[in-house]
Amino acid sequence: MPSIRLLHDPLISQIAAGEVVERPASVLKELLENSLDAGSRDIRVQLEAGGVKRLRVADDGCGMPREDLPLALARHATSKIASLDDLESVSTMGFRGEALASIASVARVTVTSREAGSTHAWRIDHEGRVEPAALDAGTVVDVADLYYNTPARRKFLRTEQTEYGHCDDVFGRIALSMPAVAFQLSHNGRLMQRLPATDMAGRVRALLGDEFMQHARVVDADAGAIRVRGFAAQPAFSRAGRDAQYCFVNGRFVRDRLLAHALREAYADVLHGARHPAYVVFIEVEPRAVDVNVHPAKTEVRFRDSRAVHQFVFHAVERALAPAVQVPASPAADAAPAQPGIVASPWPARQQAMNVEQPLARYFDFVRQDAAAPSAAGAAVMQRPDLPVQEEGAPPLGFAIAQLHGVYVLAQNAGGLVLVDMHAAHERILYEQLKKLLDGEPAVQRLLIPAVLALGSGEVATAFEYADVLEKLGFDVGQAGPQELMVRAVPALLARADTGALLRALLEELREAPASQVVERRRNELLATMACHGAVRANRLLTLPEMNALLRDMEACERADQCNHGRPTWVQLSMAELDRLFMRGR
């Protein structure tokens, strides 16, 4: 066994570089964070060969004096912390003082800087020589020939385009976090991105595109000790991967399981299957309430009160995704003159509750009593369904005027034309109403003849292990034999479901995950299935009162913009859009 000996400084730096400098994108991240910490308002990045041959970052920050240049390249030298108390309340992007030293150990680094108020700039090269230089203001860090002295590490780098892609991702994430700072990115002499200083919405639009912003809901919740703001895209903008998920804590991009789980759960009622939500969320907390010193690359954090943060983020995004129906006003609508033949709406404002105890029954039967004795104006509309309905102070989704191929409801509102997918809309309404019924004690349906199910011994054991969970869900289960269960009662809402298939699926999930999670998730999945089967089907012809009942329920329903699977339930065509379609005014 060799004797223990101290490592020499160059080897220590190269070992540290293995943690900090994974690829050119890692270098870019560290340099951009240093520029932001220096108070820069304009940052320019130049790359060559994906950042492997050259990576140059120039900023207009506060700069450094001559005597600080050698220290900037020394290990664990920093201006950002001086004590443990500083570390516990660190608010800067970088603080360890190891990034530049690690980079300099595996690349040729030159730093040129001019301190504010200084007569000229100074430069330190990769050999440690300090000499006067020309620079207007700020700092320029030039990193050339990454891994020139560690060829084994260089072999692990990918193609030039792949490495550039990683750099572009880092550039975009940091640009998102600081919209008030102007950024510019060039690659092999070609300008790739120019982002002027703007506000949060402008930066998000520039990097994620107009389509994201068209589907985005504003997130803004403040509890004093914690604030959440940003944008959460509606499920119609869901993605096949996680490429449009950005989460920042105190301006720092993080990949945190706790936050990722909270955000995913916020979409649980509107996004099912393998699709992934899209969001840009900024979380601001007291620096002492979060530990950013848990990962060398500072991409992970640890919260002191993780449960409180999880719940606050979850509820903030969930509320943003679940407002009442809001329809943008049409500029042309206010000035539109009254048309002859338009009559006031005969439809009652009050709608009765649906009979959820019979979820497979026809939903709209209850409105027939309101339509039995319509007013004279209402009778005119019933006889002439082609007449549009318009009245002052009309509800957001307006009033129905027709049904298209037994699938879509057409309605006129103040903004123009509303198209509703009646099955998707009704599915969401049923789902939300069924959920409310289960907030208390579940209604139980006793079976006249108990159902006997042949199961495996493992399933029987699971049933008895989670007997209290099954009881809370509305099941009354007993043992009928060594591998048989007797089901004496089921949840009333699921009385018409296949008892055997339902119980087997529930037992399988109970075996694979903690019961506290399974109960809630499985319940929502079951309710979503019931809502889908109970919703009005295509080719079902509806009367105008039935269609208007659907519109009113949509306006009163949370998350009415999407069905349980994340598909849109309605779209608005404004008068301006319709005029463009028919080239009116040209």
RADA-V104775 format. One record per pair of residues at least 12 apart in sequence whose C-alpha atoms are under 10 Angstrom apart, sorted by the first residue. I is the first residue (numbers start at 1). J is the second residue. If there is no record, write none. Layout:
((I:J) (I:J))
//
This chain:
((9:75) (9:105) (10:101) (10:102) (10:104) (10:105) (10:106) (11:105) (12:75) (12:102) (12:105) (13:74) (13:75) (13:98) (13:99) (13:101) (13:102) (13:103) (13:104) (13:105) (13:106) (14:101) (14:102) (14:103) (14:104) (14:105) (14:106) (14:149) (14:150) (15:102) (15:105) (16:75) (16:98) (16:99) (16:101) (16:102) (16:103) (16:105) (16:296) (17:98) (17:99) (17:100) (17:101) (17:102) (17:103) (17:104) (17:105) (17:106) (18:102) (18:103) (18:106) (18:153) (19:99) (19:102) (19:295) (19:296) (19:297) (20:98) (20:99) (20:100) (20:102) (20:103) (20:295) (20:296) (20:297) (20:298) (21:99) (21:100) (21:102) (21:103) (21:106) (21:146) (21:147) (21:296) (21:297) (22:153) (22:156) (22:157) (22:297) (23:50) (23:51) (23:52) (23:146) (23:147) (23:153) (23:154) (23:156) (23:157) (23:158) (23:163) (23:166) (23:167) (24:47) (24:50) (24:51) (24:52) (24:53) (24:54) (24:55) (24:103) (24:143) (24:146) (24:147) (24:157) (24:163) (24:164) (24:166) (24:167) (25:50) (25:51) (25:52) (25:55) (25:163) (25:164) (25:165) (25:166) (25:167) (25:168) (25:169) (25:170) (25:171) (26:99) (26:103) (26:166) (26:167) (26:170) (26:297) (27:51) (27:55) (27:99) (27:100) (27:102) (27:103) (27:143) (27:146) (27:167) (27:170) (28:45) (28:47) (28:51) (28:55) (28:56) (28:57) (28:143) (28:166) (28:167) (28:168) (28:170) (28:171) (29:99) (29:167) (29:169) (29:170) (29:171) (29:173) (29:174) (29:297) (30:93) (30:94) (30:98) (30:99) (30:100) (30:103) (30:297) (30:298) (31:45) (31:55) (31:56) (31:57) (31:58) (31:59) (31:94) (31:99) (31:100) (31:103) (31:140) (31:141) (31:142) (31:143) (32:44) (32:45) (32:57) (32:58) (32:59) (32:93) (32:94) (32:170) (32:171) (32:174) (32:175) (33:92) (33:93) (33:94) (33:95) (33:174) (33:252) (34:59) (34:61) (34:92) (34:93) (34:94) (34:95) (34:99) (34:100) (34:139) (35:57) (35:58) (35:59) (35:60) (35:61) (35:62) (35:63) (35:93) (35:94) (35:138) (35:139) (35:140) (35:141) (36:59) (36:60) (36:61) (36:92) (36:93) (36:94) (36:174) (36:178) (36:181) (37:61) (37:62) (37:80) (37:91) (37:92) (37:93) (37:94) (37:95) (38:59) (38:60) (38:61) (38:62) (38:63) (38:64) (38:92) (38:138) (38:139) (39:59) (39:60) (39:61) (39:62) (39:63) (39:138) (39:181) (40:58) (40:59) (40:60) (40:61) (40:62) (40:63) (40:138) (40:139) (40:181) (40:182) (41:59) (41:60) (41:61) (41:178) (41:179) (41:180) (41:181) (41:182) (41:183) (41:196) (41:197) (42:58) (42:59) (42:60) (42:61) (42:138) (42:180) (42:181) (42:182) (42:183) (42:184) (42:195) (42:196) (42:197) (43:57) (43:58) (43:59) (43:60) (43:61) (43:138) (43:139) (43:140) (43:175) (43:181) (43:182) (43:183) (43:184) (43:185) (43:195) (44:56) (44:57) (44:58) (44:59) (44:60) (44:140) (44:182) (44:183) (44:184) (44:185) (44:186) (44:194) (45:57) (45:58) (45:59) (45:140) (45:141) (45:171) (45:183) (45:184) (45:185) (45:186) (45:187) (45:191) (45:193) (46:58) (46:142) (46:184) (46:185) (46:186) (46:187) (46:188) (46:189) (46:190) (46:191) (46:192) (47:143) (47:144) (47:164) (47:167) (47:185) (47:186) (47:187) (47:188) (47:189) (47:190) (48:144) (48:145) (48:160) (48:164) (48:186) (48:187) (48:188) (48:189) (48:190) (49:159) (49:160) (49:161) (49:163) (49:164) (49:187) (49:188) (50:158) (50:159) (50:160) (50:161) (50:162) (50:163) (50:164) (50:165) (50:166) (50:167) (50:168) (50:187) (50:188) (51:143) (51:144) (51:145) (51:146) (51:160) (51:161) (51:163) (51:164) (51:166) (51:167) (51:187) (51:188) (52:107) (52:143) (52:144) (52:145) (52:146) (52:147) (52:148) (52:154) (52:157) (52:159) (52:160) (52:163) (52:164) (53:107) (53:143) (53:144) (53:145) (53:146) (53:147) (53:148) (53:160) (54:107) (54:108) (54:109) (54:142) (54:143) (54:144) (54:145) (54:146) (54:187) (54:188) (55:109) (55:141) (55:142) (55:143) (55:144) (55:145) (55:146) (55:167) (55:187) (56:109) (56:110) (56:111) (56:140) (56:141) (56:142) (56:143) (56:144) (56:186) (57:111) (57:139) (57:140) (57:141) (57:142) (57:143) (57:184) (57:185) (58:111) (58:112) (58:113) (58:137) (58:138) (58:139) (58:140) (58:141) (58:142) (58:184) (59:113) (59:137) (59:138) (59:139) (59:140) (59:141) (59:182) (59:183) (60:113) (60:114) (60:116) (60:136) (60:137) (60:138) (60:139) (60:140) (61:113) (61:114) (61:115) (61:116) (61:137) (61:138) (61:139) (61:140) (62:113) (62:114) (62:115) (62:116) (62:117) (62:137) (62:138) (62:139) (63:112) (63:113) (63:114) (63:115) (63:116) (63:117) (63:118) (63:121) (63:137) (63:138) (63:139) (63:140) (64:111) (64:112) (64:113) (64:114) (64:115) (64:116) (64:118) (64:121) (64:122) (64:137) (64:138) (64:139) (65:113) (65:114) (65:115) (65:116) (65:118) (65:120) (65:121) (65:122) (66:112) (66:113) (66:114) (66:115) (66:118) (66:120) (66:121) (66:122) (66:123) (66:124) (66:130) (66:131) (66:132) (67:122) (67:130) (68:113) (69:111) (69:112) (69:113) (69:122) (69:123) (69:124) (69:125) (69:128) (69:129) (69:130) (70:111) (70:123) (70:124) (70:125) (70:128) (70:129) (70:130) (71:97) (71:100) (71:101) (72:97) (72:98) (72:99) (72:100) (72:101) (72:111) (72:124) (73:97) (73:98) (73:99) (73:100) (73:101) (73:102) (73:103) (73:104) (73:105) (73:109) (73:110) (73:111) (73:124) (73:126) (73:128) (74:97) (74:98) (74:99) (74:100) (74:101) (74:102) (74:104) (75:96) (75:97) (75:98) (75:99) (75:100) (75:101) (75:102) (76:95) (76:96) (76:97) (76:98) (76:99) (76:100) (76:101) (76:102) (77:95) (77:96) (77:97) (77:98) (77:99) (77:100) (77:101) (78:94) (78:95) (78:96) (78:97) (78:98) (79:94) (79:95) (79:96) (79:97) (80:92) (80:93) (80:94) (80:95) (80:96) (80:97) (81:94) (81:95) (81:96) (81:97) (82:95) (85:288) (86:288) (87:287) (87:288) (87:291) (87:292) (87:293) (88:287) (88:288) (88:289) (88:290) (88:291) (88:292) (88:293) (89:286) (89:287) (89:288) (89:289) (89:290) (89:291) (89:292) (90:286) (90:287) (90:288) (90:290) (90:291) (90:292) (90:293) (91:250) (91:251) (91:252) (91:286) (91:287) (91:288) (91:292) (92:250) (92:251) (92:252) (92:287) (93:250) (93:251) (93:252) (93:253) (93:292) (93:298) (94:252) (94:292) (94:297) (94:298) (95:293) (96:293) (96:296) (98:296) (99:296) (99:297) (100:141) (100:143) (103:143) (103:146) (103:147) (104:125) (104:126) (104:127) (104:143) (104:144) (104:146) (104:147) (105:126) (105:146) (105:147) (105:148) (105:149) (105:150) (106:143) (106:144) (106:145) (106:146) (106:147) (106:148) (106:149) (106:150) (106:151) (106:153) (106:154) (107:126) (107:142) (107:143) (107:144) (107:145) (107:146) (107:147) (107:148) (107:149) (107:150) (108:125) (108:126) (108:127) (108:142) (108:143) (108:144) (108:145) (108:146) (108:147) (108:148) (108:149) (109:124) (109:125) (109:126) (109:127) (109:128) (109:141) (109:142) (109:143) (109:144) (109:145) (109:146) (110:123) (110:124) (110:125) (110:126) (110:127) (110:128) (110:129) (110:130) (110:140) (110:141) (110:142) (110:143) (110:144) (111:123) (111:124) (111:125) (111:126) (111:130) (111:139) (111:140) (111:141) (111:142) (111:143) (112:124) (112:125) (112:130) (112:131) (112:132) (112:133) (112:134) (112:135) (112:137) (112:138) (112:139) (112:140) (112:141) (112:142) (113:132) (113:133) (113:134) (113:135) (113:136) (113:137) (113:138) (113:139) (113:140) (113:141) (114:132) (114:133) (114:134) (114:135) (114:136) (114:137) (114:138) (114:139) (114:140) (115:136) (115:137) (115:138) (115:139) (116:136) (116:137) (116:138) (117:137) (118:137) (119:136) (120:132) (120:133) (120:134) (120:135) (120:136) (120:137) (121:133) (121:134) (121:135) (121:136) (121:137) (121:138) (121:139) (122:134) (122:135) (122:139) (123:135) (123:139) (123:140) (123:141) (124:141) (125:142) (126:142) (126:143) (126:144) (164:187) (167:185) (168:185) (168:186) (168:187) (168:192) (168:193) (169:243) (170:253) (171:183) (171:184) (171:185) (171:193) (172:185) (172:193) (172:195) (172:203) (172:204) (172:206) (172:207) (172:208) (173:207) (173:246) (173:247) (173:248) (173:252) (173:253) (173:254) (173:280) (174:248) (174:251) (174:252) (174:253) (175:195) (175:197) (175:203) (175:204) (175:207) (176:199) (176:200) (176:201) (176:202) (176:203) (176:204) (176:205) (176:206) (176:207) (176:208) (176:246) (176:248) (176:251) (176:253) (176:280) (176:282) (177:200) (177:203) (177:204) (177:246) (177:247) (177:248) (177:249) (177:250) (177:251) (177:252) (177:253) (177:280) (177:281) (177:282) (178:197) (178:198) (178:199) (178:200) (178:203) (178:251) (178:252) (179:195) (179:196) (179:197) (179:198) (179:199) (179:200) (179:201) (179:202) (179:203) (179:204) (180:195) (180:196) (180:197) (180:198) (180:199) (180:200) (180:203) (181:195) (181:196) (181:197) (181:198) (181:199) (181:203) (182:194) (182:195) (182:196) (182:197) (182:198) (182:203) (183:195) (183:196) (183:197) (184:196) (193:206) (193:207) (194:206) (195:207) (200:229) (200:230) (200:231) (200:280) (201:213) (201:218) (201:230) (201:231) (204:230) (204:231) (204:279) (204:280) (208:244) (208:278) (208:279) (208:280) (211:233) (211:237) (212:231) (212:232) (212:233) (212:234) (212:236) (212:237) (212:238) (212:244) (212:278) (212:279) (213:231) (213:232) (213:233) (213:234) (213:237) (214:233) (214:234) (214:237) (215:231) (215:232) (215:233) (215:234) (215:235) (215:236) (215:237) (215:238) (215:278) (216:230) (216:231) (216:232) (216:233) (216:234) (216:235) (216:236) (216:237) (216:278) (216:279) (216:280) (216:320) (216:321) (217:230) (217:231) (217:232) (217:233) (217:234) (217:279) (217:317) (217:319) (217:320) (217:321) (217:322) (217:323) (218:230) (218:231) (218:232) (218:233) (218:280) (218:281) (218:316) (218:317) (218:319) (218:320) (218:321) (219:231) (219:232) (219:279) (219:280) (219:281) (219:282) (219:313) (219:316) (219:317) (219:318) (219:319) (219:320) (219:321) (220:281) (220:282) (220:316) (220:317) (220:319) (220:320) (221:283) (221:312) (221:313) (221:315) (221:316) (221:317) (221:319) (221:320) (222:283) (222:284) (222:312) (222:316) (223:285) (223:312) (224:284) (224:285) (224:286) (225:284) (225:285) (225:286) (225:289) (226:283) (226:284) (226:285) (226:286) (226:289) (226:308) (226:309) (226:312) (226:313) (227:250) (227:282) (227:283) (227:284) (227:285) (227:286) (227:309) (227:312) (227:313) (227:316) (228:248) (228:249) (228:281) (228:282) (228:283) (228:284) (228:285) (228:309) (228:312) (228:313) (228:316) (228:317) (229:280) (229:281) (229:282) (229:283) (229:284) (229:313) (229:316) (229:317) (230:246) (230:247) (230:248) (230:279) (230:280) (230:281) (230:282) (230:283) (230:317) (231:246) (231:278) (231:279) (231:280) (231:281) (231:282) (231:317) (231:320) (231:321) (232:245) (232:263) (232:266) (232:267) (232:277) (232:278) (232:279) (232:280) (232:281) (232:317) (232:318) (232:320) (232:321) (233:267) (233:277) (233:278) (233:279) (233:280) (233:320) (233:321) (234:267) (234:270) (234:271) (234:277) (234:278) (234:279) (234:320) (234:321) (234:322) (234:559) (234:561) (234:562) (234:566) (234:567) (234:568) (235:267) (235:270) (235:271) (235:272) (235:275) (235:276) (235:277) (235:278) (235:321) (235:561) (235:562) (235:563) (235:564) (235:565) (235:566) (235:567) (235:568) (236:270) (236:271) (236:277) (236:278) (236:561) (236:562) (236:565) (236:566) (236:567) (236:568) (236:569) (237:275) (237:276) (237:277) (237:278) (237:279) (237:566) (237:567) (237:568) (238:271) (238:274) (238:275) (238:276) (238:277) (238:278) (238:279) (238:566) (238:567) (239:274) (239:275) (239:276) (239:277) (239:278) (240:274) (240:275) (240:276) (240:277) (241:274) (241:275) (241:276) (241:277) (241:278) (242:275) (242:276) (242:277) (242:278) (242:279) (243:276) (243:277) (243:278) (243:279) (244:276) (244:277) (244:278) (244:279) (244:280) (245:260) (245:263) (245:276) (245:277) (245:278) (245:279) (245:280) (245:281) (246:260) (246:278) (246:279) (246:280) (246:281) (246:282) (247:259) (247:260) (247:263) (247:279) (247:280) (247:281) (247:282) (247:283) (248:280) (248:281) (248:282) (248:283) (248:284) (248:299) (249:281) (249:282) (249:283) (249:284) (249:285) (249:287) (249:290) (249:292) (249:299) (249:300) (249:301) (250:282) (250:283) (250:284) (250:285) (250:286) (250:287) (250:290) (250:292) (251:282) (251:283) (251:284) (252:282) (252:283) (252:284) (252:292) (252:298) (252:299) (252:300) (252:301) (253:281) (253:282) (253:298) (253:299) (253:300) (253:301) (254:292) (254:297) (254:298) (254:299) (254:300) (254:301) (255:298) (255:299) (255:300) (255:301) (256:299) (256:300) (256:301) (256:302) (257:300) (257:301) (258:301) (258:302) (258:303) (258:306) (258:307) (258:309) (258:310) (258:313) (259:281) (259:283) (259:306) (259:309) (259:310) (259:311) (259:313) (259:314) (260:310) (260:313) (260:314) (261:310) (261:313) (261:314) (262:307) (262:309) (262:310) (262:311) (262:312) (262:313) (262:314) (262:315) (262:316) (262:317) (262:318) (263:277) (263:278) (263:279) (263:281) (263:310) (263:311) (263:313) (263:314) (263:315) (263:316) (263:317) (263:318) (264:276) (264:277) (264:278) (264:314) (264:317) (264:318) (265:310) (265:313) (265:314) (265:315) (265:317) (265:318) (265:521) (266:311) (266:313) (266:314) (266:315) (266:316) (266:317) (266:318) (266:319) (266:320) (266:321) (266:322) (267:314) (267:317) (267:318) (267:321) (267:322) (267:566) (268:318) (268:521) (268:524) (268:525) (268:564) (268:565) (268:566) (269:318) (269:321) (269:322) (269:428) (269:431) (269:432) (269:521) (269:524) (269:525) (269:528) (269:559) (269:562) (269:563) (269:564) (269:565) (269:566) (270:318) (270:321) (270:322) (270:428) (270:559) (270:560) (270:561) (270:562) (270:563) (270:564) (270:565) (270:566) (270:567) (270:568) (271:562) (271:563) (271:564) (271:565) (271:566) (271:567) (272:525) (272:528) (272:564) (272:565) (272:566) (273:565) (273:566) (275:565) (275:566) (277:566) (279:317) (281:313) (281:317) (282:313) (283:309) (283:313) (285:303) (285:309) (287:303) (288:303) (288:304) (289:302) (289:303) (289:304) (289:305) (289:306) (290:302) (290:303) (290:304) (290:305) (290:306) (291:303) (291:304) (318:559) (319:558) (319:559) (320:559) (321:558) (321:559) (321:560) (321:561) (321:562) (322:557) (322:558) (322:559) (322:560) (322:561) (322:562) (323:555) (323:556) (323:557) (323:558) (323:559) (323:560) (323:561) (324:396) (324:554) (324:555) (324:556) (324:557) (324:558) (324:559) (324:560) (324:561) (325:395) (325:396) (325:397) (325:554) (325:555) (325:556) (325:557) (325:558) (325:559) (325:560) (325:561) (326:395) (326:396) (326:397) (326:555) (326:561) (327:395) (327:396) (327:397) (327:398) (327:413) (327:414) (327:415) (327:416) (327:418) (327:571) (327:572) (327:574) (328:396) (328:414) (328:415) (328:416) (328:572) (328:574) (329:396) (329:413) (329:414) (329:415) (329:416) (329:574) (329:575) (330:413) (330:414) (330:415) (330:416) (330:573) (330:574) (330:575) (330:576) (330:577) (331:414) (331:415) (331:574) (331:575) (331:576) (332:414) (332:415) (332:416) (332:574) (332:575) (332:576) (333:413) (333:414) (333:415) (333:416) (333:574) (333:575) (333:576) (334:414) (334:415) (336:414) (336:575) (338:390) (338:391) (339:388) (339:390) (341:387) (341:388) (341:389) (342:377) (342:381) (342:387) (342:388) (342:389) (342:390) (342:391) (343:377) (343:378) (343:380) (343:381) (343:387) (343:388) (343:389) (343:390) (343:391) (344:377) (344:378) (344:381) (344:388) (344:389) (344:390) (344:391) (344:392) (344:394) (345:375) (345:377) (345:378) (345:381) (345:388) (345:389) (345:390) (345:391) (345:392) (345:394) (345:398) (345:399) (345:400) (346:370) (346:371) (346:374) (346:375) (346:376) (346:377) (346:378) (346:379) (346:380) (346:381) (346:382) (346:389) (346:545) (347:367) (347:370) (347:371) (347:374) (347:375) (347:378) (347:399) (347:544) (347:545) (347:546) (347:548) (347:549) (348:367) (348:370) (348:371) (348:374) (348:545) (348:548) (348:549) (348:552) (349:395) (349:548) (349:549) (349:552) (350:370) (350:549) (350:552) (351:366) (351:367) (351:370) (351:548) (351:549) (351:550) (351:552) (351:553) (352:366) (352:367) (352:370) (352:549) (352:553) (353:366) (353:433) (353:553) (354:366) (354:367) (354:429) (354:430) (354:433) (356:430) (356:433) (356:434) (356:437) (356:492) (356:493) (356:531) (356:534) (357:434) (357:437) (357:443) (357:492) (357:493) (357:494) (357:495) (358:492) (358:493) (358:494) (358:495) (358:496) (358:534) (359:430) (359:434) (359:493) (359:494) (359:496) (359:530) (359:531) (359:532) (359:533) (359:534) (359:535) (360:496) (360:530) (360:531) (360:532) (360:533) (360:534) (360:535) (360:536) (361:534) (361:535) (361:536) (362:534) (362:535) (362:536) (362:537) (363:426) (363:430) (363:534) (363:535) (363:536) (363:546) (363:550) (364:536) (364:542) (364:543) (364:545) (364:546) (364:547) (364:549) (364:550) (365:546) (366:546) (366:549) (367:543) (367:545) (367:546) (367:547) (367:548) (367:549) (368:543) (368:545) (368:546) (369:545) (370:545) (370:546) (371:543) (371:544) (371:545) (371:546) (374:545) (378:544) (378:545) (381:401) (381:544) (382:401) (382:543) (382:544) (382:545) (384:401) (385:400) (385:401) (385:402) (385:403) (385:543) (385:544) (386:401) (386:402) (387:401) (387:402) (388:400) (388:401) (388:402) (388:411) (388:412) (388:413) (389:401) (389:411) (389:412) (389:413) (390:412) (390:413) (390:414) (391:413) (391:414) (392:414) (393:413) (393:414) (394:412) (394:413) (394:414) (395:413) (395:414) (395:551) (395:552) (395:555) (396:412) (396:413) (396:414) (396:415) (396:418) (396:551) (396:552) (396:554) (396:555) (397:411) (397:412) (397:413) (397:414) (397:415) (397:416) (397:417) (397:418) (397:419) (397:420) (397:548) (397:551) (397:552) (397:554) (397:555) (397:570) (397:572) (398:410) (398:411) (398:412) (398:413) (398:414) (398:415) (398:416) (398:417) (398:418) (398:548) (398:551) (398:552) (399:411) (399:412) (399:413) (399:414) (399:417) (399:418) (399:544) (399:545) (399:547) (399:548) (399:549) (399:551) (399:552) (400:412) (400:413) (400:417) (400:418) (400:419) (400:420) (400:543) (400:544) (400:545) (400:546) (400:547) (400:548) (400:549) (400:550) (400:551) (401:417) (401:418) (401:543) (401:544) (401:547) (401:548) (402:542) (402:543) (402:544) (402:547) (403:419) (403:420) (403:422) (403:539) (403:540) (403:541) (403:542) (403:543) (403:544) (403:547) (404:419) (404:420) (404:421) (404:539) (404:541) (405:538) (405:539) (405:540) (405:541) (406:421) (406:422) (406:537) (406:538) (406:539) (406:540) (406:541) (406:542) (407:420) (407:421) (407:422) (407:423) (407:424) (407:536) (407:537) (407:538) (407:539) (407:540) (407:541) (407:542) (408:420) (408:421) (408:422) (408:423) (408:424) (408:538) (408:539) (408:547) (408:569) (408:570) (409:421) (409:422) (409:542) (409:544) (409:547) (409:548) (409:550) (409:551) (409:570) (410:422) (410:547) (410:570) (411:544) (411:547) (411:548) (411:551) (411:572) (412:572) (412:573) (413:572) (413:573) (413:574) (414:574) (414:575) (415:572) (415:573) (415:574) (415:575) (415:576) (416:572) (416:573) (416:574) (416:575) (416:576) (416:577) (416:578) (417:571) (417:572) (417:573) (417:574) (417:575) (417:577) (417:578) (418:570) (418:571) (418:572) (418:573) (418:574) (419:569) (419:570) (419:571) (419:572) (419:573) (420:547) (420:550) (420:551) (420:561) (420:568) (420:569) (420:570) (420:571) (420:572) (421:538) (421:563) (421:567) (421:568) (421:569) (421:570) (421:571) (422:535) (422:536) (422:537) (422:538) (422:540) (422:542) (422:547) (422:550) (422:551) (422:569) (422:570) (423:531) (423:532) (423:533) (423:534) (423:535) (423:536) (423:537) (423:538) (423:540) (423:563) (423:569) (424:531) (424:532) (424:535) (424:536) (424:537) (424:560) (424:561) (424:562) (424:563) (424:564) (424:565) (424:566) (424:567) (424:568) (424:569) (424:570) (425:535) (425:536) (425:550) (425:551) (425:553) (425:554) (425:557) (425:559) (425:560) (425:561) (425:562) (425:563) (425:564) (425:567) (425:568) (425:569) (425:570) (426:531) (426:532) (426:534) (426:535) (426:536) (426:537) (426:550) (426:551) (426:553) (426:554) (426:560) (426:563) (426:569) (427:528) (427:529) (427:530) (427:531) (427:532) (427:533) (427:534) (427:535) (427:536) (427:537) (427:560) (427:562) (427:563) (427:564) (427:565) (427:569) (428:528) (428:531) (428:532) (428:535) (428:554) (428:557) (428:558) (428:559) (428:560) (428:561) (428:562) (428:563) (428:564) (428:565) (428:566) (428:569) (429:531) (429:535) (429:550) (429:553) (429:554) (429:555) (429:556) (429:557) (429:558) (429:559) (429:560) (429:563) (429:564) (430:527) (430:528) (430:530) (430:531) (430:532) (430:533) (430:534) (430:535) (430:553) (430:557) (431:524) (431:525) (431:526) (431:527) (431:528) (431:529) (431:530) (431:531) (431:532) (431:534) (431:535) (431:557) (431:563) (431:564) (432:524) (432:527) (432:528) (432:531) (432:557) (432:558) (432:559) (432:560) (432:564) (433:527) (433:531) (433:557) (433:558) (434:493) (434:524) (434:527) (434:528) (434:530) (434:531) (435:523) (435:524) (435:527) (435:528) (437:493) (438:473) (438:491) (438:493) (438:523) (438:527) (441:472) (441:473) (441:474) (442:471) (442:472) (442:473) (442:474) (442:475) (442:490) (442:491) (442:492) (442:493) (443:473) (443:474) (443:490) (443:491) (443:492) (443:493) (443:494) (444:471) (444:473) (444:474) (444:475) (444:476) (444:489) (444:490) (444:491) (444:492) (444:493) (444:494) (444:495) (445:474) (445:475) (445:476) (445:488) (445:489) (445:490) (445:491) (445:492) (445:493) (445:494) (445:495) (446:474) (446:475) (446:476) (446:487) (446:488) (446:489) (446:490) (446:491) (446:492) (446:495) (447:476) (447:487) (447:488) (447:489) (447:490) (447:495) (448:488) (448:489) (449:486) (449:487) (449:488) (449:489) (450:476) (450:477) (450:485) (450:486) (450:487) (450:488) (450:489) (451:477) (451:480) (451:485) (451:486) (451:487) (451:488) (451:489) (451:499) (451:500) (452:477) (452:478) (452:479) (452:480) (452:481) (452:484) (452:485) (452:486) (452:487) (452:488) (452:499) (452:500) (453:479) (453:480) (453:481) (453:483) (453:484) (453:485) (453:486) (453:487) (453:499) (453:500) (453:501) (453:503) (453:504) (454:480) (454:481) (454:482) (454:483) (454:484) (454:485) (454:486) (454:500) (455:481) (455:482) (455:483) (455:484) (455:485) (455:500) (455:504) (456:482) (456:483) (456:484) (456:485) (457:482) (457:483) (457:484) (458:483) (458:507) (458:508) (458:511) (459:483) (459:484) (459:485) (459:503) (459:504) (459:506) (459:507) (459:508) (459:510) (459:511) (460:478) (460:479) (460:481) (460:482) (460:483) (460:484) (460:485) (460:507) (461:479) (461:483) (461:507) (461:511) (462:507) (462:508) (462:510) (462:511) (463:477) (463:478) (463:479) (463:485) (463:503) (463:504) (463:506) (463:507) (463:508) (463:510) (463:511) (464:477) (464:478) (464:479) (464:485) (465:510) (465:511) (466:507) (466:510) (466:511) (466:515) (469:510) (469:515) (469:516) (469:518) (469:519) (470:490) (470:491) (470:503) (470:506) (470:507) (470:510) (470:515) (470:519) (471:489) (471:490) (471:491) (472:491) (472:519) (473:490) (473:491) (473:519) (473:520) (473:523) (474:489) (474:490) (474:491) (474:492) (474:493) (474:494) (475:487) (475:488) (475:489) (475:490) (475:491) (475:492) (475:503) (476:488) (476:489) (476:490) (476:491) (477:489) (477:490) (477:503) (485:500) (487:499) (487:500) (487:503) (490:502) (490:503) (493:526) (493:527) (493:530) (494:526) (494:527) (494:530) (496:530) (497:526) (497:530) (502:526) (505:522) (506:518) (506:519) (506:522) (506:523) (506:526) (509:521) (509:522) (510:522) (524:564) (525:564) (527:564) (528:563) (528:564) (528:565) (529:564) (531:563) (531:564) (532:563) (532:564) (532:565) (554:569) (554:570))
//
